[in-house]
Amino acid sequence: MSRPARIRDDAPKREKFDFQKMKAAAANKDPAVRKQAFIEYFERFAEFPSYLFDNEQKIDDRLLETMQDLLKDPETSKEMHKGITDLLERLAS
């Protein structure tokens, strides 16, 4: 008796997460590059990475600017708005 054929998943495989690449993009001087990095991270992990910056004394300026850009963007989903609010509340305390 033969084994049943494996069903192939034709969905494209997700690219392996490259932490160093994402970290470099998230810290980029270009606000558009940073914004895209955070969008991609959120879409993959459903959260925003605050650990990329030193937020101990205050919220990092680049992180805050990126979160404000996302809040102003009409394309930003409700889920992302909630994620941004959660992140900013967590860092403010």
N, C-alpha and C positions, 0 to 999 in steps of 0.2 A: 504494500500500500504506500502510495507516495504522500509526501507531506503537502499540505495546502500551500499554494503560492502566497508569498507575503504581499500584502497590499502595499503598494508604493504610495507614499505621501508626496503628491506633486507640488505641495506648497513650497515656496522658496525657503531655503534654510536661512535662519537669522544669522547675520554676521557675528562672529565671536566678539564679545565685549572687550574693547581695548582700553583699559583704564588710563594708560599714559596718554593716549591720543585724546581721550575725552578730557582729561585734566588739562592738557595743553590748550584745547579749544575753549574750555570753561574759563581759563585765565587769560585768554587772548585780549589784546588791546582793542580789537575791533568789537564793538557792542553787538553787531549782527552775528558774528561768529560765536560769541558767548551765548547769545540768545538761542541760537540753533542747537548748540551743545546741550543746553538745559532742557530744551524741548525734546530732543532725542533721548536724553537720560530719563525724563519723566515718562515718555511713551514706553520705555522699556521696563522701568522699575516702579512707576506710579508714585514717585517721590522726587524731591529735589536734593542734590548733594551739597550740603553746607560744609561738609568736612574737607572740601578742597581749599578752603580759605581759613585764615586765622580770624575767628569771630569771637575771641575771648574777651577783649576789651570793648569792642563794638562790632556791629555788622560790617563786614568788608565792603568798601565802596563799590567794587565791581559787582559783587553779588547783589547788593541792594539796587544798583542801577539796572541790572538785568531783570530782577524781579519786578521792578517798577515798569520797565519796558513791556514785560509780559502782561502785567495787569492792565496797561493802556491798550494793548493790542486787541481789536475786536475778534480776532481769530482764536484767541485763547479760550479754551474750553472751561466749563464750570468746574470740572475735576481739577484742572490746573490752577484755577483761581483758589480752590480750597487748599490745594497743596502749597501754594505760595503763602496764603494766610497762615496755615499751620507752621510753615517754616519760619516766617517772620515772628510769629508769637513765641515759638520755641527759642529763637535766638535772642529775643528781647528780654527774656527772663534771666 
